[in-house]
């Protein structure tokens, strides 16, 4: 896919403008005046306009009535309501010209939201924090979605112009500068992308290309009709554009279980294949990761490089859910699937990947969920204790630090950061941030009220309990409360937690990462008293062993753990509460 179907193309004499509008009779591009576009039989309108250069702004004028942004816009300097801007992606002077990425097994992720990661809320402000992340042992910065959304504040999952990074965070060249600076420090940068729906406001595709959407529905609106080649190209070329034009090292695809498997070749397969072609052509490591509630192990392949239709890994919600129930005792909603013995589900995730591998889910009315996953390498799973969803989709947006004991959290971190699955932190986890991450957005009018009422309905019991304490998602103060509390990093508790995380990630770099390629799941088990043991066969044949007391009680008898000590103290004849020991047996 050398050329994008959507968006303007700079030529030697000007720019060619293109819009797929099969329901329109006439389309003009608005520059200094209206320029008519020619229509072909497939519904494409095109015209080359001489003299147009990068920086020019334009709109499309549909059937003499509607003025709309370009769905392939590379930038909206005045947000969605304003004109689109022509961007020359080849003009950016990259510094990290030799950067080719890093192998997947070296990945240690941190998920971030650009608008709340720093007080400034910009790409450029994030650069000042890269050295902190690198010193912590983070190798991959992941950004929540950037596709242009309505308003000033948003998580990013309401994007409607997929090719345009939102202007609230800076210009496209600022985003490239952030990525370039990360690469100069040896860090990868990932982007979260949303191909299962469009946001509820600012999407005009349905008016001039109604076939863009099908009859199926997702929890967020009409499903996208990937049966049509033009629609499929819009998503696949978007994925290629992010990794080509901005040099992202990987993408995380949001909620792919809500993407219908349409066509002889599923869209997900074709997207992976096309990104893999770019990786092969450029000699780069490019990694694709899924969020998939269906736990389809058949989609995962962490080894084949470049990708040929599959995906490196999946966010392992099972791992999070089991730990959350264990650490907090909360067992309502989907957490009910991991109760009453959450430790058994922790064991399943440690011994074979998913907790649900085809078993019926009570939360899903007995429907079977998942596929066997123990045959995959452990690096096919991204494990985490918190992420934007699992914090923000709580009524108060409160973190584990507010509802679980510090020693218990530290034990869970010690397992997560040294286990042979790929670990991920959420912004501020490295120092035990207490800053909430409530849901926030900036809609107006009826849509704003619909969001407000929808949250009250979803969290009815919480509203009965907490009332006005629950933050209003539309209020400016709710967004401001989510801004990361960097000052707490310098407090004693923050420094203690940061030292723990840095020590663990240093051990991971030295002892785990070099052995990850070719690693295999072993076995794990947990006793009624909370004693957990597990082991894995590493790629060099060594055995990684884990012993942990996942309870608040001292266990009087300590099993023997073979191998060289990596972490933990060998107290005689007892295992302290919430203690973790790691050993490597060659």
C-alpha positions as CSV (number, residue, x, y, z in Angstrom):
1,X,0.0,0.0,0.0
2,X,2.4,2.7,-1.2
3,X,-0.3,5.3,-1.6
4,X,-3.1,6.2,0.7
5,X,-6.6,6.1,-0.8
6,X,-7.8,8.7,1.7
7,X,-6.4,12.2,2.2
8,X,-4.6,14.6,-0.1
9,X,-1.5,13.7,-2.1
10,X,1.1,16.4,-2.7
11,X,2.3,16.4,-6.3
12,X,5.0,18.2,-8.2
13,X,2.6,21.0,-9.1
14,X,0.1,21.0,-6.3
15,X,-2.1,18.5,-4.5
16,X,-4.6,15.9,-5.5
17,X,-7.7,15.8,-3.3
18,X,-9.8,12.7,-2.9
19,X,-13.1,11.8,-1.2
20,X,-15.1,8.6,-1.3
21,X,-18.7,9.8,-1.3
22,X,-20.9,7.3,-3.2
23,X,-24.1,9.0,-2.0
24,X,-23.1,12.4,-3.2
25,X,-23.9,13.9,-6.6
26,X,-21.3,16.7,-6.4
27,X,-18.2,17.4,-4.3
28,X,-16.0,20.5,-4.3
29,X,-12.9,21.2,-2.3
30,X,-12.9,24.5,-0.6
31,X,-9.6,26.3,-0.7
32,X,-9.3,30.0,-1.8
33,X,-12.4,29.1,-3.8
34,X,-14.5,26.0,-4.7
35,X,-12.7,23.5,-7.0
36,X,-15.0,20.8,-8.4
37,X,-13.9,17.1,-8.1
38,X,-14.6,14.5,-10.8
39,X,-16.5,11.4,-9.9
40,X,-15.7,7.8,-11.0
41,X,-18.0,4.8,-11.0
42,X,-16.9,3.6,-7.6
43,X,-18.0,6.8,-5.8
44,X,-14.5,8.4,-5.6
45,X,-14.3,12.2,-6.2
46,X,-10.8,13.4,-7.2
47,X,-9.1,16.5,-8.6
48,X,-5.6,17.9,-8.7
49,X,-5.4,21.6,-7.7
50,X,-2.2,23.4,-8.8
51,X,-0.3,25.6,-6.4
52,X,-1.4,23.9,-3.2
53,X,1.4,23.4,-0.7
54,X,1.8,21.9,2.7
55,X,0.0,24.0,5.3
56,X,-2.9,24.8,3.0
57,X,-6.3,24.3,4.7
58,X,-9.4,23.0,3.0
59,X,-12.9,21.5,3.5
60,X,-15.1,19.4,1.2
61,X,-18.4,20.9,0.0
62,X,-21.1,18.2,-0.5
63,X,-24.0,18.7,-2.9
64,X,-23.9,22.5,-2.5
65,X,-24.9,22.3,1.1
66,X,-22.7,20.6,3.7
67,X,-19.1,21.6,4.5
68,X,-17.2,18.6,6.1
69,X,-13.6,17.8,7.1
70,X,-11.6,15.3,5.1
71,X,-12.0,11.8,6.7
72,X,-8.4,11.3,5.6
73,X,-7.2,14.6,7.2
74,X,-3.7,14.5,8.6
75,X,-4.4,17.4,11.0
76,X,-7.3,19.6,12.2
77,X,-5.6,22.8,13.6
78,X,-9.0,24.1,14.7
79,X,-10.3,20.7,15.9
80,X,-13.1,18.8,14.1
81,X,-15.2,21.8,13.3
82,X,-12.4,23.6,11.5
83,X,-10.7,23.0,8.2
84,X,-8.3,20.2,7.4
85,X,-4.6,20.9,6.8
86,X,-2.4,19.5,4.1
87,X,0.7,17.9,5.8
88,X,3.9,16.9,4.1
89,X,5.0,13.8,6.2
90,X,8.2,13.5,4.3
91,X,9.4,17.0,5.4
92,X,10.2,16.1,9.1
93,X,13.9,15.9,9.8
94,X,14.2,12.7,11.7
95,X,17.3,12.4,14.0
96,X,17.1,8.7,15.0
97,X,17.8,7.7,11.4
98,X,19.3,4.3,12.4
99,X,16.4,3.3,14.7
100,X,14.9,-0.1,13.7
101,X,13.0,-0.8,16.9
102,X,13.5,-3.6,19.5
103,X,12.6,-7.2,19.6
104,X,9.2,-8.0,21.2
105,X,10.7,-9.9,24.2
106,X,12.4,-6.7,25.3
107,X,9.1,-4.9,25.8
108,X,8.2,-3.3,29.1
109,X,5.2,-1.1,28.5
110,X,3.8,1.9,30.3
111,X,0.3,3.2,29.2
112,X,-0.1,6.9,29.1
113,X,-2.7,9.6,28.3
114,X,-1.0,12.6,26.7
115,X,-3.4,15.1,28.1
116,X,-2.9,14.0,31.7
117,X,0.6,12.7,31.7
118,X,2.0,16.2,32.4
119,X,0.4,19.4,33.6
120,X,1.0,20.9,30.1
121,X,-0.8,17.9,28.5
122,X,1.3,18.0,25.3
123,X,3.6,15.7,23.2
124,X,6.6,18.1,23.8
125,X,6.1,18.1,27.6
126,X,6.3,14.3,27.6
127,X,9.8,14.5,26.3
128,X,11.1,15.8,29.7
129,X,9.8,12.6,31.4
130,X,11.4,10.1,29.0
131,X,14.7,9.9,31.0
132,X,12.7,9.1,34.1
133,X,10.9,6.2,32.2
134,X,14.2,4.9,30.7
135,X,15.9,5.0,34.1
136,X,12.9,3.0,35.6
137,X,13.4,0.2,33.0
138,X,10.5,1.1,30.7
139,X,11.3,0.2,27.1
140,X,8.0,1.1,25.4
141,X,5.8,4.2,25.9
142,X,2.2,3.5,24.9
143,X,-0.1,6.4,24.0
144,X,-3.9,6.2,24.4
145,X,-5.7,7.0,21.1
146,X,-4.9,10.3,19.4
147,X,-7.5,10.3,16.5
148,X,-9.2,13.7,16.5
149,X,-12.2,13.9,18.9
150,X,-14.8,16.5,19.8
151,X,-13.9,19.0,22.5
152,X,-10.9,19.7,24.6
153,X,-10.6,16.6,26.7
154,X,-11.3,13.0,25.9
155,X,-9.8,9.5,26.6
156,X,-9.4,9.2,22.8
157,X,-11.9,6.4,22.2
158,X,-14.4,8.9,20.7
159,X,-12.1,9.7,17.8
160,X,-13.8,10.4,14.4
161,X,-10.9,11.4,12.1
162,X,-8.5,8.5,12.4
163,X,-5.5,10.0,10.5
164,X,-5.4,13.3,12.4
165,X,-3.7,13.4,15.8
166,X,-5.8,15.7,18.0
167,X,-4.7,19.3,18.0
168,X,-5.1,19.6,21.8
169,X,-1.8,17.7,22.3
170,X,0.2,19.6,19.7
171,X,1.0,19.5,16.0
172,X,2.0,16.4,14.0
173,X,5.6,17.5,14.0
174,X,5.4,17.7,17.8
175,X,4.3,14.1,17.9
176,X,7.1,13.1,15.6
177,X,9.5,14.9,17.9
178,X,8.3,12.9,20.9
179,X,8.7,9.6,19.0
180,X,12.1,10.7,17.7
181,X,13.4,11.6,21.2
182,X,12.1,8.3,22.6
183,X,14.0,6.4,19.8
184,X,17.2,8.4,20.6
185,X,16.9,7.0,24.1
186,X,16.3,3.4,22.9
187,X,12.6,3.4,23.7
188,X,9.8,2.2,21.5
189,X,6.5,4.1,21.2
190,X,3.2,2.3,20.7
191,X,-0.2,3.8,19.8
192,X,-3.7,2.6,20.8
193,X,-6.0,2.6,17.8
194,X,-9.8,2.1,17.6
195,X,-11.2,0.3,14.5
196,X,-14.4,-1.0,16.0
197,X,-16.4,2.3,16.1
198,X,-16.4,6.0,15.6
199,X,-17.2,8.6,18.3
200,X,-20.8,9.8,18.7
201,X,-20.1,13.3,17.3
202,X,-18.2,14.8,14.4
203,X,-18.4,11.8,12.1
204,X,-19.9,12.8,8.7
205,X,-19.2,9.6,6.8
206,X,-22.8,8.4,7.2
207,X,-24.2,11.4,5.3
208,X,-22.2,10.9,2.1
209,X,-21.1,7.3,2.4
210,X,-23.8,5.5,4.4
211,X,-22.6,2.0,3.3
212,X,-19.5,2.7,5.6
213,X,-21.7,1.2,8.3
214,X,-23.4,-2.1,8.5
215,X,-26.5,-3.5,10.2
216,X,-24.6,-5.0,13.2
217,X,-24.2,-2.9,16.4
218,X,-21.4,-2.5,18.9
219,X,-21.8,-1.2,22.5
220,X,-20.7,2.2,21.0
221,X,-22.9,2.4,17.9
222,X,-23.2,0.9,14.4
223,X,-20.5,-1.6,13.4
224,X,-18.2,-0.6,10.5
225,X,-18.8,-2.5,7.2
226,X,-15.4,-4.0,6.5
227,X,-17.0,-6.0,3.6
228,X,-16.4,-3.0,1.4
229,X,-12.9,-2.5,0.1
230,X,-13.0,1.2,0.5
231,X,-13.9,0.9,4.2
232,X,-11.3,-1.8,4.8
233,X,-8.7,0.4,3.1
234,X,-9.6,3.3,5.5
235,X,-8.6,1.2,8.5
236,X,-5.7,-0.8,7.1
237,X,-4.1,2.2,5.5
238,X,-4.5,4.1,8.8
239,X,-2.5,1.4,10.6
240,X,0.2,1.6,8.0
241,X,0.2,5.4,8.1
242,X,0.8,5.5,11.9
243,X,3.8,3.2,11.7
244,X,5.2,4.7,8.4
245,X,4.6,8.5,8.7
246,X,5.1,8.7,12.5
247,X,7.4,5.7,13.0
248,X,5.4,4.2,15.8
249,X,6.9,0.9,16.8
250,X,3.6,-0.8,17.4
251,X,-0.1,-0.5,17.7
252,X,-2.6,-1.8,20.2
253,X,-6.0,-2.5,18.6
254,X,-8.9,-1.7,20.9
255,X,-11.7,-4.2,21.5
256,X,-11.4,-6.3,18.3
257,X,-14.1,-8.6,19.5
258,X,-16.5,-5.8,18.4
259,X,-15.1,-6.0,14.8
260,X,-17.3,-8.4,12.7
261,X,-15.2,-11.0,10.8
262,X,-16.3,-10.0,7.4
263,X,-15.0,-11.1,4.0
264,X,-13.0,-14.1,2.7
265,X,-9.9,-12.7,4.4
266,X,-10.8,-11.2,7.9
267,X,-9.8,-7.5,8.2
268,X,-7.6,-8.2,11.2
269,X,-5.6,-10.8,9.2
270,X,-5.2,-8.4,6.3
271,X,-4.2,-5.5,8.5
272,X,-1.5,-7.6,10.2
273,X,-0.2,-8.7,6.8
274,X,0.0,-5.2,5.4
275,X,1.9,-3.9,8.5
276,X,4.1,-6.9,8.2
277,X,5.0,-6.0,4.6
278,X,6.1,-2.5,5.8
279,X,8.2,-4.1,8.5
280,X,9.9,-6.4,5.9
281,X,10.5,-3.5,3.5
282,X,12.1,-1.3,6.1
283,X,13.8,-3.9,8.3
284,X,12.0,-2.6,11.4
285,X,10.5,-4.4,14.3
286,X,6.8,-3.5,14.3
287,X,4.6,-5.1,16.9
288,X,0.8,-5.4,16.8
289,X,-1.2,-6.1,20.0
290,X,-4.8,-6.9,20.6
291,X,-7.5,-6.2,23.2
292,X,-9.9,-9.1,22.7
293,X,-12.5,-10.2,25.2
294,X,-13.0,-13.4,23.2
295,X,-9.6,-14.7,24.2
296,X,-8.9,-16.1,20.7
297,X,-5.4,-17.7,21.1
298,X,-5.4,-18.6,17.3
299,X,-4.9,-14.9,16.5
300,X,-1.6,-14.7,18.5
301,X,2.0,-15.4,17.4
302,X,4.7,-13.6,19.3
303,X,7.5,-15.3,17.4
304,X,7.0,-14.8,13.6
305,X,8.7,-11.6,12.5
306,X,7.5,-9.7,10.5
307,X,3.8,-10.5,11.2
308,X,2.0,-12.4,8.5
309,X,-1.6,-12.1,9.6
310,X,-1.4,-12.7,13.4
311,X,-0.6,-10.5,16.4
312,X,2.3,-10.5,18.9
313,X,0.2,-10.5,22.0
314,X,-3.1,-9.7,23.7
315,X,-3.8,-7.6,26.8
316,X,-4.6,-10.3,29.4
317,X,-7.7,-9.0,31.1
318,X,-8.0,-12.3,32.9
319,X,-4.7,-11.7,34.7
320,X,-5.9,-8.2,35.9
321,X,-9.4,-9.4,36.9
322,X,-8.1,-12.3,39.0
323,X,-5.5,-10.1,40.8
324,X,-8.1,-7.4,41.4
325,X,-10.5,-9.7,43.1
326,X,-7.6,-11.2,45.1
327,X,-6.2,-7.8,46.2
328,X,-9.5,-6.0,46.9
329,X,-12.2,-8.6,47.5
330,X,-14.5,-6.9,44.9
331,X,-16.5,-9.5,43.0
332,X,-19.4,-7.7,41.3
333,X,-20.0,-7.5,37.5
334,X,-17.4,-9.3,35.4
335,X,-15.3,-9.8,38.5
336,X,-17.8,-12.4,39.6
337,X,-16.2,-14.9,37.1
338,X,-13.0,-14.8,39.3
339,X,-14.7,-15.4,42.6
340,X,-14.7,-17.1,45.2
341,X,-11.1,-18.3,44.7
342,X,-9.4,-15.7,42.6
343,X,-6.0,-17.3,43.3
344,X,-7.0,-20.3,41.2
345,X,-7.5,-17.9,38.2
346,X,-4.1,-16.3,39.0
347,X,-2.6,-19.8,38.8
348,X,-4.3,-20.4,35.4
349,X,-2.9,-17.2,33.9
350,X,0.6,-18.0,35.2
351,X,0.5,-21.6,34.0
352,X,-1.1,-21.2,30.5
353,X,-2.0,-17.6,29.6
354,X,-5.8,-17.0,29.8
355,X,-7.9,-17.9,32.8
356,X,-10.8,-18.6,30.5
357,X,-9.9,-21.0,27.7
358,X,-13.3,-22.2,26.5
359,X,-15.0,-22.5,29.9
360,X,-18.5,-21.0,30.4
361,X,-18.6,-17.5,31.9
362,X,-21.3,-16.9,34.4
363,X,-21.1,-13.2,33.8
364,X,-21.9,-13.9,30.1
365,X,-24.9,-16.1,30.9
366,X,-23.0,-19.3,30.7
367,X,-21.5,-18.6,27.2
368,X,-18.1,-20.3,26.6
369,X,-15.3,-17.8,26.4
370,X,-11.7,-18.3,25.1
371,X,-9.5,-20.9,23.4
372,X,-6.7,-23.0,24.8
373,X,-3.6,-20.9,25.1
374,X,-0.9,-22.9,26.9
375,X,0.8,-23.8,23.7
376,X,1.8,-20.2,23.1
377,X,5.0,-18.7,24.4
378,X,4.4,-16.6,27.5
379,X,5.3,-13.4,25.7
380,X,2.0,-13.7,23.8
381,X,0.3,-12.1,26.9
382,X,0.6,-8.5,28.2
383,X,0.0,-8.6,31.9
384,X,-0.9,-5.6,34.1
385,X,-2.5,-4.8,37.4
386,X,-4.0,-1.5,36.2
387,X,-4.9,0.2,33.0
388,X,-7.0,3.1,31.8
389,X,-10.2,1.0,31.6
390,X,-9.8,-0.8,34.9
391,X,-9.3,2.5,36.8
392,X,-11.5,4.8,34.7
393,X,-14.4,2.5,34.4
394,X,-14.9,2.7,38.2
395,X,-17.4,5.2,39.5
396,X,-14.7,7.2,41.4
397,X,-11.8,6.4,39.0
398,X,-9.8,5.3,42.0
399,X,-6.6,3.3,41.7
400,X,-5.5,0.1,43.5
401,X,-3.6,2.3,46.0
402,X,-6.9,3.5,47.4
403,X,-8.5,0.1,47.9
404,X,-5.7,-2.5,48.4
405,X,-2.9,-2.9,51.0
406,X,0.6,-1.6,49.9
407,X,2.3,-4.9,50.7
408,X,-0.2,-6.9,48.6
409,X,0.3,-4.5,45.7
410,X,4.0,-4.9,46.0
411,X,3.8,-8.7,45.9
412,X,1.6,-8.5,42.8
413,X,4.1,-6.1,41.2
414,X,7.0,-8.4,42.0
415,X,5.3,-11.3,40.2
416,X,4.1,-9.2,37.3
417,X,7.4,-7.5,36.5
418,X,9.5,-10.7,36.7
419,X,7.2,-13.3,35.2
420,X,8.0,-14.2,31.5
421,X,4.9,-12.5,30.2
422,X,5.2,-8.9,28.9
423,X,4.5,-6.5,31.7
424,X,2.6,-3.2,31.5
425,X,2.3,-0.3,34.0
426,X,-0.2,2.5,33.9
427,X,1.2,6.1,34.2
428,X,2.3,6.7,37.8
429,X,2.2,3.0,38.8
430,X,6.0,3.1,39.1
431,X,5.8,5.3,42.2
432,X,2.4,4.2,43.5
433,X,0.5,7.3,42.2
434,X,-2.8,7.9,43.9
435,X,-4.1,10.3,41.2
436,X,-7.5,9.0,40.1
437,X,-8.2,8.5,36.4
438,X,-12.0,9.1,36.1
439,X,-13.8,9.0,32.8
440,X,-13.9,12.5,31.3
441,X,-15.1,14.0,28.0
442,X,-16.1,17.4,26.7
443,X,-19.3,17.0,24.8
444,X,-22.1,19.7,24.7
445,X,-25.8,19.8,24.8
446,X,-28.0,16.7,24.6
447,X,-25.0,14.4,24.0
448,X,-23.3,15.7,27.2
449,X,-26.5,15.0,29.2
450,X,-26.8,11.5,27.6
451,X,-23.3,10.7,28.7
452,X,-24.0,12.0,32.2
453,X,-27.2,10.0,32.6
454,X,-25.6,6.9,31.0
455,X,-22.9,6.9,33.7
456,X,-25.6,7.3,36.4
457,X,-27.4,4.3,35.1
458,X,-24.3,2.2,34.8
459,X,-23.1,3.0,38.3
460,X,-26.6,3.2,39.9
461,X,-25.5,1.5,43.1
462,X,-22.4,3.6,43.4
463,X,-24.5,6.8,43.0
464,X,-26.8,5.6,45.8
465,X,-23.8,5.1,48.0
466,X,-21.6,8.1,47.1
467,X,-23.9,10.6,45.5
468,X,-22.2,13.8,44.6
469,X,-18.8,12.4,45.4
470,X,-18.8,10.7,42.0
471,X,-17.1,13.1,39.5
472,X,-19.2,14.5,36.7
473,X,-17.5,13.3,33.5
474,X,-18.3,16.6,31.8
475,X,-16.8,18.9,34.5
476,X,-13.4,20.5,33.9
477,X,-12.4,19.5,37.4
478,X,-12.8,15.8,36.6
479,X,-10.2,16.1,33.8
480,X,-7.9,18.2,36.1
481,X,-8.1,15.5,38.8
482,X,-6.7,12.9,36.4
483,X,-3.5,14.9,35.8
484,X,-0.6,12.8,37.1
485,X,0.7,13.8,40.6
486,X,4.4,14.0,39.8
487,X,5.1,15.8,43.1
488,X,4.3,12.6,45.0
489,X,7.2,10.9,43.2
490,X,9.5,12.8,45.6
491,X,7.8,11.7,48.8
492,X,9.2,8.8,50.8
493,X,6.5,6.3,49.8
494,X,6.9,7.2,46.1
495,X,10.7,6.8,46.2
496,X,10.3,3.5,48.0
497,X,7.9,2.1,45.4
498,X,10.0,3.5,42.5
499,X,13.1,1.8,43.9
500,X,11.2,-1.5,44.0
501,X,10.0,-1.2,40.4
502,X,13.4,-0.2,39.2
503,X,15.2,-3.0,41.0
504,X,12.7,-5.5,39.6
505,X,13.0,-4.2,36.0
506,X,16.8,-4.2,36.3
507,X,16.6,-7.9,37.2
508,X,14.2,-8.5,34.3
509,X,16.7,-6.9,31.9
510,X,19.5,-9.0,33.2
511,X,18.0,-12.4,33.9
512,X,14.6,-12.7,32.2
513,X,14.7,-10.8,28.9
514,X,17.7,-12.7,27.5
515,X,15.9,-16.0,28.1
516,X,12.4,-15.1,26.9
517,X,12.6,-16.1,23.2
518,X,11.5,-19.7,23.1
519,X,10.2,-19.8,26.7
520,X,7.4,-22.2,27.5
521,X,4.7,-22.4,30.2
522,X,5.3,-24.9,33.0
523,X,2.9,-25.4,35.9
524,X,1.5,-23.5,38.8
525,X,-0.6,-24.4,41.9
526,X,-2.0,-22.7,45.0
527,X,-2.8,-24.1,48.4
528,X,-5.7,-23.1,50.5
529,X,-3.4,-21.1,52.8
530,X,-2.4,-18.8,49.9
531,X,1.0,-20.4,49.1
532,X,1.6,-20.2,45.3
533,X,4.3,-22.0,43.3
534,X,5.0,-21.8,39.6
535,X,7.7,-22.5,37.1
536,X,8.5,-21.9,33.4
537,X,11.1,-23.3,31.1
538,X,13.1,-20.5,29.6
539,X,14.4,-20.3,26.1
540,X,17.9,-21.4,27.1
541,X,16.6,-24.4,29.0
542,X,16.8,-22.8,32.5
543,X,13.9,-23.1,34.8
544,X,12.4,-19.9,36.3
545,X,10.8,-20.7,39.7
546,X,8.3,-18.7,41.8
547,X,7.2,-19.1,45.4
548,X,4.8,-16.6,46.9
549,X,2.5,-16.2,49.9
550,X,-0.5,-14.4,48.6
551,X,-2.2,-14.0,51.9
552,X,-1.9,-11.7,55.0
553,X,-0.9,-14.7,57.2
554,X,2.5,-16.2,57.9
555,X,2.8,-19.7,56.5
556,X,4.7,-21.9,59.0
557,X,6.3,-24.4,56.5
558,X,8.5,-23.2,53.7
559,X,9.0,-25.5,50.6
560,X,12.4,-25.8,49.2
561,X,13.0,-23.7,46.0
562,X,15.8,-24.9,43.8
563,X,18.2,-22.6,41.8
564,X,20.0,-19.4,42.2
565,X,18.2,-16.7,44.2
566,X,17.0,-13.7,42.1
567,X,14.6,-12.1,44.5
568,X,13.4,-12.7,48.1
569,X,14.7,-13.9,51.4
570,X,14.9,-17.5,52.5
571,X,13.6,-17.2,56.0
572,X,13.8,-20.5,57.8
573,X,10.7,-22.7,58.0
574,X,8.2,-19.9,57.2
575,X,6.9,-17.7,54.4
576,X,6.1,-14.1,55.4
577,X,2.7,-12.6,54.4
578,X,2.7,-11.2,50.9
579,X,6.3,-12.3,50.2
580,X,7.7,-13.4,46.9
581,X,10.7,-15.4,46.0
582,X,12.2,-15.9,42.5
583,X,14.9,-18.4,41.5
584,X,16.6,-19.4,38.3
585,X,17.8,-23.0,38.0
586,X,20.3,-23.7,35.2
